[in-house]
Amino acid sequence: QLLWLNYSVKRETLKLIQTFLEKADDQAQIGKQFVPPMMDPVLGYYARNLPDARESEVLSLFATLINKYKAAMIEDVPRIFEAVFQCTLEANIFPDAGDHQPVEDLD
């Protein structure tokens, strides 16, 4: 139960950060001081987590970052994709996607 509580706290913290970033007016200041130190821990946490325990809120948070801070985030997009793309496909977060499920290795 403690583990579940830990995941719940992380999930709610990610939602809180996302809401803060969506509502923030001082984009330049936040983009310089808040976002860079947050990126590595959040991306690392997502990549290291067990596939079934990866938080979709991490993907939502980075979608918000990229949409809100477009120009400031452009250089970070490849690093974000590298950190989340493959491990997201492994996470099995598409159980009811039908024909839209990830494609297995075609080799």
URTAWO-V642135 format. One record per residue. N is the residue number from 1. PHI is phi as a letter, one per 40 degrees, with the letter a starting at -180 (none if undefined). PSI is psi as a letter, one per 20 degrees, with the letter a starting at -180 (* if undefined). D_CENTER is the distance of its C-alpha to the mean C-alpha in whole Angstrom. Layout:
n=[N;N]
phi=[PHI;PHI]
psi=[PSI;PSI]
d_center=[D_CENTER;D_CENTER]
This chain:
n=[1;2;3;4;5;6;7;8;9;10;11;12;13;14;15;16;17;18;19;20;21;22;23;24;25;26;27;28;29;30;31;32;33;34;35;36;37;38;39;40;41;42;43;44;45;46;47;48;49;50;51;52;53;54;55;56;57;58;59;60;61;62;63;64;65;66;67;68;69;70;71;72;73;74;75;76;77;78;79;80;81;82;83;84;85;86;87;88;89;90;91;92;93;94;95;96;97;98;99;100;101;102;103;104;105;106;107]
phi=[none;c;c;c;c;d;c;c;c;c;c;c;c;c;c;c;c;c;c;d;c;c;c;c;c;c;c;c;c;c;c;c;b;c;c;d;c;c;c;c;c;c;c;c;d;c;c;c;c;c;d;c;b;c;c;c;c;c;c;c;c;c;c;c;d;c;c;c;b;d;c;c;c;d;c;c;d;d;c;c;d;c;c;b;c;c;c;c;c;c;c;f;c;b;c;b;c;f;c;b;c;d;c;c;d;c;c]
psi=[h;h;g;g;g;g;g;g;g;g;g;h;g;g;g;g;g;g;g;g;h;h;i;p;h;m;g;g;g;g;h;h;h;g;g;g;i;h;g;g;g;g;g;g;g;g;h;i;q;q;g;i;j;p;p;i;h;g;g;g;g;h;g;g;g;g;h;h;l;f;g;h;i;h;h;i;g;h;h;g;g;h;h;h;f;g;h;g;h;i;i;l;j;l;h;k;i;c;i;j;q;q;p;r;p;i;*]
d_center=[24;23;20;19;20;17;14;15;15;12;11;13;12;9;11;13;11;10;14;15;13;15;18;19;22;22;19;21;21;18;16;19;19;15;13;14;14;11;9;11;11;7;7;10;10;7;10;13;12;15;14;15;13;9;7;7;6;2;3;6;5;5;7;9;10;11;13;14;15;16;19;17;14;16;16;13;12;13;12;8;10;12;9;7;10;13;11;10;13;15;13;15;13;16;19;21;20;24;24;21;20;18;22;23;24;27;29]
